[in-house]
Amino acid sequence: MTPTTRRALKVLAHVAALAGLYLVFSFALFLGLQVAPLYGNIGIAATVALAALYVYVGFIRK
């Protein structure tokens, strides 16, 4: 695999991870506003945990 291809796949993986985080956050807001505030709080906590995992795996651990 060439370095250019590897870099492109890394960028694509980061974009996909951010899109997934956005979807999880949006669903958590939906749960909190439309279903029950407790579910929204749980969803926001899950979003924060996933964001922390993304930062750890994507940037800190090499």
PESUL-V637175 format. One record per residue. SS is DSSP state (H for helix, E for strand, - for the rest). PHI is phi in radians with two decimals (none if undefined). BURIAL is b if it has 9 or more other ideal C-beta (glycine too) atoms within 8 Angstrom, else e. Layout:
# PESUL-V637175
{{SS:PHI:BURIAL} {SS:PHI:BURIAL}}
This chain:
# PESUL-V637175
{{-:none:e} {-:-1.33:e} {H:-1.06:e} {H:-1.17:e} {H:-1.15:e} {H:-1.10:b} {H:-1.14:e} {H:-1.10:e} {H:-1.17:e} {H:-1.11:e} {H:-1.10:e} {H:-1.09:e} {H:-1.15:e} {H:-1.15:b} {H:-1.11:e} {H:-1.14:e} {H:-1.14:b} {H:-1.16:e} {H:-1.12:e} {H:-1.12:b} {H:-1.08:b} {H:-1.08:e} {H:-1.14:e} {H:-1.11:b} {H:-1.11:b} {H:-1.10:e} {H:-1.17:b} {H:-1.13:b} {H:-1.13:b} {H:-1.05:b} {H:-1.07:b} {H:-1.21:b} {H:-1.56:e} {H:-1.87:e} {H:-1.78:e} {-:-2.77:e} {H:-1.03:e} {H:-1.07:e} {H:-1.14:b} {H:-1.13:b} {H:-1.11:b} {H:-1.12:b} {H:-1.13:b} {H:-1.15:b} {H:-1.10:e} {H:-1.14:b} {H:-1.12:b} {H:-1.11:e} {H:-1.13:e} {H:-1.17:b} {H:-1.13:b} {H:-1.12:e} {H:-1.11:e} {H:-1.08:b} {H:-1.13:b} {H:-1.12:b} {H:-1.29:e} {H:-1.43:e} {H:-2.22:e} {H:-1.44:e} {-:-1.43:e} {-:-2.16:e}}
